[in-house]
Amino acid sequence: MDKGFFIAEIEACSETMYRVAWSILRNETDVQDALQDAALKAWEKRSKVREEKYFRTWMIRILINVCYDIQRRHRNVVPLEKIPAQTYAKAPDPELAIALRAVPEKLRLPLVLCYCEGMSYEEAADVLRIPMTTLRGRLNRGKDALRKELKAE
């Protein structure tokens, strides 16, 4: 994999990577750190990509792992009052973005990958390293939780 291909692919999936990182970390500073760390790790391990067509899936998996590493380092609790208002990049519906924030991460991430980022179920299952049936179950539970949040508002 050459430098030009790597840069082009990173730029092509940068918005997706931002939204995925934001859905996990919910902190702009941590998101930026995760994006940089993930890009660095991907560059260092670029020879591990078996086929270039799987670069996006591989890159998002690295990003998710980096986000989880950052979460483990920040195991502190922040009072709700101190959390700034959050916005999703190019959120078409602010109410939907707010409702999505209330959905547990385990259910939110499959929703973001499949419905916001347009990944196929197979791609999302590969990225999350879960079986297809688990992904479908989480999507169904996530949609139910999202419906409840939207009705509550």
N, C-alpha and C positions, 0 to 999 in steps of 0.2 A: 504494500500500500504506500503510495507516494504522498508527499506533503500536500500537493494540490488537491488530491482527492479527499484527504483527511479534513482539510480546512473547509472545502466545499460542503462536505457532509455535516460537519459541526454547525456551519452556518445554516444549512437547510433545516436542521432539527433543533435549532436554538430556542425557538418559541415553545416547542413541545417540551424540551428539557426544562425550561423555566417554569412552565405550568406544573410539570410533574414535581419538581423540587419544591415549588411553592405549596403544593397540596400536601406535602409531607412536613416541611419545616415551618412554614407560615412566618418567616422572619426574613426580611430583605437581605440583611447582612449574611445570614447563614446560607441563603439561597445562592448568593453570589460566590461565597466560599465553596459551596458544593459544586457549582458549575465549573469553577476553575480547577478544583481538585479532580473532578471527573474527567475533564479534558486532558489534564496532565497524565492521569493514570491511563487513559485510553491511548494517548500518544506513546507512552512507555511500553504498553502492551499491544500495540497495533499489529504485531506479527502473529498474535493469537487468533485474529479473526480468520475463520476458515474460508468464508465466502463474503465478498464485499457487499452482497445484497442484504446481508444480515447486520450490517454496521449499525443501523438505527436501533434495532432491538438490543444489540450488544451494548451500545452506548447508554441507552436508558437503564439497562440493568446495572451498569457501573454507577450511574448517577444515583439510582435508588440505594445501592449499597453505601455510597458516600453519605447520602442523607441520613441513613440509619446510623452510621458511625457518628455523625455530628449530633444526632439526637442522644445517643448514648453518652456523649461527652457533656451534654447540657441537661442532665436529669433533674433540673431544678423546677420548682413550681412558680409560675408568675401569676399574680392576681389578675383577674379579668379586667379590672379597671386600668391596668398598666399596658394592656395590649392595644396598639394603635389600630385604627380602622383599617381593614384589609381590603384590597381590591385585586381581582384577578386581571391579568393582562387581557385586554379586549373582551371583557365579559359582556356578552350581549344583553344580559338581564341581571341587574344587580341583586334582585330578590333571589334569583337562582343561585348566584354566587354565595350569598349569605346562607341560604338553606344548605348548600353543598358543604359549607364549612362545618355545619352542625352534624353532618354524617360522620360516623367513626372512620378513621383512616383506612382500616382494613376493607371497608366497603366503598370508601370514596375513591381510592386509587384505581380500582377496576373501572369505575364509572368515568373517571377522567380519561383513562387510556382508551377505552372503547368509544365513548360518546363525544368527548371533547377533542380528542386527538385523532379519532378515526381509525384506530388500530383494529385489525380483525381480532376475533376472539382467540385465534391461534397465536397471534403475535403477543397479545396481552398476557395470555397464559404463559408463554415462554419468558416474557420479561419478568413476570411476577414469580416464576418458577413454581407454578401450581397446576394441578390437573385441570383440564377443560371443564369437568363437572363442578369443581370447586369454584372456578371463575364464574360459571353461569349462576351458581347458587349465590355468590357474593353480589353479582349484578342484580339479581332479583331482590335480595335483601336490601341492597343499596337503593334500588328504585323505590322500594316500599318505604324505607326510612326517609328518602327525599320527598316522597308524596306527603308523608306525615308532617314533615317540616314545612312544606309549602302550604298545607292546609292550616297549620298552627298559626302561620303569619296571616 
